[in-house]
Structure formats: C-alpha cells, structure tokens
Amino acid sequence: MPHARSHDRQPVVAGQFYPAGADALMREVRGYLAQAKPKGQAPTILAMAPHAGYCYSGAVAGATLGQANLARTVLLLGPNHTGLGKPFAIWPDGRWTFPGGALAVDAPLAAHLCEKEPRLIPDTLAHQREHSLEVLLPFLAALDPETSIVPLCVSNPSLDTLMAVGAAIGQALRQWQAPVSIVVSSDMSHYVPHQVAQAQDAEALEPALRLDATAFYETVRGRGISMCGVLPMTVGICAARELGATRAEVAAYATSGQVNGDADRVVGYAGLLAD
C-alpha cells in the first residue's frame, strides 16, 4: 500500500448519506443528474445545491448541478457543522476521495486565494468531519471526472467580514488564468412544518435571486430561518457579483416531507444557479 498523502481526505459519510459501493453510488448519482433540464449556454458563475442524504436531497442536487454549466475548476463553499478549525478554512492540496474515485485539489489556486485574502487559512481540521462538501463530490465527478476543487469551510458570522472576503475571492478568481465556478452547499429550513419551510425558504431565496448578499443575510438571520449555509452563500453571492453575475434562478425545490410523508418536521432543499 502506498502511503496516503498527508492532505488526502477520506470520506466520512459514505454508507450513511450515500451508498458506500462505487457502482451503486455512480448509478444513483447519474440517475439524479439525468432528471436535469438541458444546460444553459452561459457559464454558471454560482450554484447552490443541498447536502442531505441522497434519498432526501439527491434529486434537487442532481437537477441543479446537471443543469449547471460548470467550469472544470470549482471553488466549493460549505458551512461548518462541527465547530472545528478556522473561520475560513481552505483545504490546501492533495485529493478528496469518495467510493470509487477522487477529485484533485487545485493547490495553486488554493495558494493564490490565501495570498490575496489573508483571512483564508490553509486548514484541514475544519473539513475532517464536515459532510456538506463531501456529498456533492460524486455529482461533480459524474459530470466531469477531471474537475479540480478548492474546498472552503466558512464559519465566521460577521456580515461585513463575509462580504469583504467574498469580494476578495471574486477579485482573486477574476485574476486567475482559468475559469472557476463557485458551488455553495446548503440546506434550507430545518425541522419546521412543510408549509412553513416553503414560505421561509421562498423568503430567503428572493434576495439570493437578486444577488443581494446583505438582504439575503439579514432576511435569513433576522427572520430566524434555519438555513445552514447562510454564511458560505453570503460569501458566494459577493464573489459571484465580482465575477459579473447578473441573473439567478431556482433550478429545483423540495422538502423532506415530500419523500418520507412527514409534513410536520421537514428540511427544505433548494437549487440555485447564477450566471
């Protein structure tokens, strides 16, 4: 057995959130991606997709990422569910593995981002037990196995800081020699009745669709909407604006209640695309 490189990340929710077997995993992912509408002509600058167990959110993730026109390099922005690590933690190098494959980390781009925005810190601890980006990897690999990634875990709660870092990321990506798409991993409302989730999620998505990061953050925080990816999505919207994004649409929406029949306590899942 060759010695694993120090910064290769092994999956932590295989067999829980998605199949542990390589063939079963790809079969399921391709099935979800096949439900997507045809890709748009314009390159996707920003996408948001959910990260629950595939039986709940896989259809929304597939419909969203399958319709996206993603660059071969993807900056992955996710929340920090564990509380570990730095507030803006970048995985610096190596590979992220999943059953049957791996995606390479774009180490030069990771270094470029950290150089341009000092609040971005190379840190693997924040990612070790964090599932939000891991569950999207098989979708990206199924779409293009040559995709390279830069994973960024966001836990800083300050709106001013999130917006400043987002703008700096957008400027750094604009200077980069190759196109980069941003993919944010987030679920929407958590553990509220189906009708409440639909109403709250529509309220949160409205400013996101206008690419208004301030109104989006203030709506989610001010209305107490339990969207786990509000911090990375705020960063993502600011970066996307710097990259010239002018238009966004909801690609898919569902709640867990539509899967398991329990309409009293659902989680909402939304897919958003901006170009």
Secondary structure as a PSIPRED ss2 file (coil, helix, strand):
# PSIPRED VFORMAT (PSIPRED V4.0)

   1 M C   1.000  0.000  0.000
   2 P C   1.000  0.000  0.000
   3 H C   1.000  0.000  0.000
   4 A C   1.000  0.000  0.000
   5 R C   1.000  0.000  0.000
   6 S C   1.000  0.000  0.000
   7 H C   1.000  0.000  0.000
   8 D C   1.000  0.000  0.000
   9 R E   0.000  0.000  1.000
  10 Q C   1.000  0.000  0.000
  11 P C   1.000  0.000  0.000
  12 V C   1.000  0.000  0.000
  13 V C   1.000  0.000  0.000
  14 A E   0.000  0.000  1.000
  15 G C   1.000  0.000  0.000
  16 Q C   1.000  0.000  0.000
  17 F C   1.000  0.000  0.000
  18 Y E   0.000  0.000  1.000
  19 P C   1.000  0.000  0.000
  20 A C   1.000  0.000  0.000
  21 G C   1.000  0.000  0.000
  22 A H   0.000  1.000  0.000
  23 D H   0.000  1.000  0.000
  24 A H   0.000  1.000  0.000
  25 L H   0.000  1.000  0.000
  26 M H   0.000  1.000  0.000
  27 R H   0.000  1.000  0.000
  28 E H   0.000  1.000  0.000
  29 V H   0.000  1.000  0.000
  30 R H   0.000  1.000  0.000
  31 G H   0.000  1.000  0.000
  32 Y H   0.000  1.000  0.000
  33 L H   0.000  1.000  0.000
  34 A C   1.000  0.000  0.000
  35 Q C   1.000  0.000  0.000
  36 A C   1.000  0.000  0.000
  37 K C   1.000  0.000  0.000
  38 P C   1.000  0.000  0.000
  39 K C   1.000  0.000  0.000
  40 G C   1.000  0.000  0.000
  41 Q C   1.000  0.000  0.000
  42 A C   1.000  0.000  0.000
  43 P C   1.000  0.000  0.000
  44 T C   1.000  0.000  0.000
  45 I C   1.000  0.000  0.000
  46 L E   0.000  0.000  1.000
  47 A E   0.000  0.000  1.000
  48 M E   0.000  0.000  1.000
  49 A E   0.000  0.000  1.000
  50 P C   1.000  0.000  0.000
  51 H C   1.000  0.000  0.000
  52 A C   1.000  0.000  0.000
  53 G C   1.000  0.000  0.000
  54 Y H   0.000  1.000  0.000
  55 C H   0.000  1.000  0.000
  56 Y H   0.000  1.000  0.000
  57 S H   0.000  1.000  0.000
  58 G H   0.000  1.000  0.000
  59 A H   0.000  1.000  0.000
  60 V H   0.000  1.000  0.000
  61 A H   0.000  1.000  0.000
  62 G H   0.000  1.000  0.000
  63 A H   0.000  1.000  0.000
  64 T H   0.000  1.000  0.000
  65 L H   0.000  1.000  0.000
  66 G H   0.000  1.000  0.000
  67 Q H   0.000  1.000  0.000
  68 A C   1.000  0.000  0.000
  69 N C   1.000  0.000  0.000
  70 L C   1.000  0.000  0.000
  71 A C   1.000  0.000  0.000
  72 R C   1.000  0.000  0.000
  73 T E   0.000  0.000  1.000
  74 V E   0.000  0.000  1.000
  75 L E   0.000  0.000  1.000
  76 L E   0.000  0.000  1.000
  77 L E   0.000  0.000  1.000
  78 G E   0.000  0.000  1.000
  79 P E   0.000  0.000  1.000
  80 N C   1.000  0.000  0.000
  81 H C   1.000  0.000  0.000
  82 T C   1.000  0.000  0.000
  83 G C   1.000  0.000  0.000
  84 L C   1.000  0.000  0.000
  85 G C   1.000  0.000  0.000
  86 K C   1.000  0.000  0.000
  87 P C   1.000  0.000  0.000
  88 F E   0.000  0.000  1.000
  89 A E   0.000  0.000  1.000
  90 I E   0.000  0.000  1.000
  91 W C   1.000  0.000  0.000
  92 P C   1.000  0.000  0.000
  93 D C   1.000  0.000  0.000
  94 G C   1.000  0.000  0.000
  95 R E   0.000  0.000  1.000
  96 W E   0.000  0.000  1.000
  97 T E   0.000  0.000  1.000
  98 F E   0.000  0.000  1.000
  99 P C   1.000  0.000  0.000
 100 G C   1.000  0.000  0.000
 101 G E   0.000  0.000  1.000
 102 A E   0.000  0.000  1.000
 103 L E   0.000  0.000  1.000
 104 A E   0.000  0.000  1.000
 105 V E   0.000  0.000  1.000
 106 D C   1.000  0.000  0.000
 107 A H   0.000  1.000  0.000
 108 P H   0.000  1.000  0.000
 109 L H   0.000  1.000  0.000
 110 A H   0.000  1.000  0.000
 111 A H   0.000  1.000  0.000
 112 H H   0.000  1.000  0.000
 113 L H   0.000  1.000  0.000
 114 C H   0.000  1.000  0.000
 115 E H   0.000  1.000  0.000
 116 K H   0.000  1.000  0.000
 117 E C   1.000  0.000  0.000
 118 P C   1.000  0.000  0.000
 119 R C   1.000  0.000  0.000
 120 L C   1.000  0.000  0.000
 121 I E   0.000  0.000  1.000
 122 P E   0.000  0.000  1.000
 123 D C   1.000  0.000  0.000
 124 T C   1.000  0.000  0.000
 125 L H   0.000  1.000  0.000
 126 A H   0.000  1.000  0.000
 127 H H   0.000  1.000  0.000
 128 Q H   0.000  1.000  0.000
 129 R C   1.000  0.000  0.000
 130 E C   1.000  0.000  0.000
 131 H C   1.000  0.000  0.000
 132 S C   1.000  0.000  0.000
 133 L C   1.000  0.000  0.000
 134 E H   0.000  1.000  0.000
 135 V H   0.000  1.000  0.000
 136 L H   0.000  1.000  0.000
 137 L H   0.000  1.000  0.000
 138 P H   0.000  1.000  0.000
 139 F H   0.000  1.000  0.000
 140 L H   0.000  1.000  0.000
 141 A H   0.000  1.000  0.000
 142 A H   0.000  1.000  0.000
 143 L H   0.000  1.000  0.000
 144 D C   1.000  0.000  0.000
 145 P C   1.000  0.000  0.000
 146 E C   1.000  0.000  0.000
 147 T C   1.000  0.000  0.000
 148 S E   0.000  0.000  1.000
 149 I E   0.000  0.000  1.000
 150 V E   0.000  0.000  1.000
 151 P E   0.000  0.000  1.000
 152 L E   0.000  0.000  1.000
 153 C E   0.000  0.000  1.000
 154 V E   0.000  0.000  1.000
 155 S C   1.000  0.000  0.000
 156 N C   1.000  0.000  0.000
 157 P C   1.000  0.000  0.000
 158 S C   1.000  0.000  0.000
 159 L H   0.000  1.000  0.000
 160 D H   0.000  1.000  0.000
 161 T H   0.000  1.000  0.000
 162 L H   0.000  1.000  0.000
 163 M H   0.000  1.000  0.000
 164 A H   0.000  1.000  0.000
 165 V H   0.000  1.000  0.000
 166 G H   0.000  1.000  0.000
 167 A H   0.000  1.000  0.000
 168 A H   0.000  1.000  0.000
 169 I H   0.000  1.000  0.000
 170 G H   0.000  1.000  0.000
 171 Q H   0.000  1.000  0.000
 172 A H   0.000  1.000  0.000
 173 L H   0.000  1.000  0.000
 174 R H   0.000  1.000  0.000
 175 Q H   0.000  1.000  0.000
 176 W C   1.000  0.000  0.000
 177 Q C   1.000  0.000  0.000
 178 A C   1.000  0.000  0.000
 179 P C   1.000  0.000  0.000
 180 V E   0.000  0.000  1.000
 181 S E   0.000  0.000  1.000
 182 I E   0.000  0.000  1.000
 183 V E   0.000  0.000  1.000
 184 V E   0.000  0.000  1.000
 185 S E   0.000  0.000  1.000
 186 S C   1.000  0.000  0.000
 187 D C   1.000  0.000  0.000
 188 M C   1.000  0.000  0.000
 189 S C   1.000  0.000  0.000
 190 H E   0.000  0.000  1.000
 191 Y E   0.000  0.000  1.000
 192 V E   0.000  0.000  1.000
 193 P C   1.000  0.000  0.000
 194 H H   0.000  1.000  0.000
 195 Q H   0.000  1.000  0.000
 196 V H   0.000  1.000  0.000
 197 A H   0.000  1.000  0.000
 198 Q H   0.000  1.000  0.000
 199 A H   0.000  1.000  0.000
 200 Q H   0.000  1.000  0.000
 201 D H   0.000  1.000  0.000
 202 A H   0.000  1.000  0.000
 203 E H   0.000  1.000  0.000
 204 A H   0.000  1.000  0.000
 205 L H   0.000  1.000  0.000
 206 E H   0.000  1.000  0.000
 207 P H   0.000  1.000  0.000
 208 A H   0.000  1.000  0.000
 209 L H   0.000  1.000  0.000
 210 R C   1.000  0.000  0.000
 211 L C   1.000  0.000  0.000
 212 D C   1.000  0.000  0.000
 213 A H   0.000  1.000  0.000
 214 T H   0.000  1.000  0.000
 215 A H   0.000  1.000  0.000
 216 F H   0.000  1.000  0.000
 217 Y H   0.000  1.000  0.000
 218 E H   0.000  1.000  0.000
 219 T H   0.000  1.000  0.000
 220 V H   0.000  1.000  0.000
 221 R H   0.000  1.000  0.000
 222 G H   0.000  1.000  0.000
 223 R C   1.000  0.000  0.000
 224 G C   1.000  0.000  0.000
 225 I C   1.000  0.000  0.000
 226 S C   1.000  0.000  0.000
 227 M C   1.000  0.000  0.000
 228 C C   1.000  0.000  0.000
 229 G C   1.000  0.000  0.000
 230 V H   0.000  1.000  0.000
 231 L H   0.000  1.000  0.000
 232 P H   0.000  1.000  0.000
 233 M H   0.000  1.000  0.000
 234 T H   0.000  1.000  0.000
 235 V H   0.000  1.000  0.000
 236 G H   0.000  1.000  0.000
 237 I H   0.000  1.000  0.000
 238 C H   0.000  1.000  0.000
 239 A H   0.000  1.000  0.000
 240 A H   0.000  1.000  0.000
 241 R H   0.000  1.000  0.000
 242 E H   0.000  1.000  0.000
 243 L C   1.000  0.000  0.000
 244 G C   1.000  0.000  0.000
 245 A C   1.000  0.000  0.000
 246 T C   1.000  0.000  0.000
 247 R C   1.000  0.000  0.000
 248 A E   0.000  0.000  1.000
 249 E E   0.000  0.000  1.000
 250 V E   0.000  0.000  1.000
 251 A E   0.000  0.000  1.000
 252 A E   0.000  0.000  1.000
 253 Y E   0.000  0.000  1.000
 254 A E   0.000  0.000  1.000
 255 T E   0.000  0.000  1.000
 256 S C   1.000  0.000  0.000
 257 G H   0.000  1.000  0.000
 258 Q H   0.000  1.000  0.000
 259 V H   0.000  1.000  0.000
 260 N H   0.000  1.000  0.000
 261 G C   1.000  0.000  0.000
 262 D C   1.000  0.000  0.000
 263 A C   1.000  0.000  0.000
 264 D C   1.000  0.000  0.000
 265 R C   1.000  0.000  0.000
 266 V E   0.000  0.000  1.000
 267 V E   0.000  0.000  1.000
 268 G E   0.000  0.000  1.000
 269 Y E   0.000  0.000  1.000
 270 A E   0.000  0.000  1.000
 271 G E   0.000  0.000  1.000
 272 L E   0.000  0.000  1.000
 273 L E   0.000  0.000  1.000
 274 A E   0.000  0.000  1.000
 275 D C   1.000  0.000  0.000
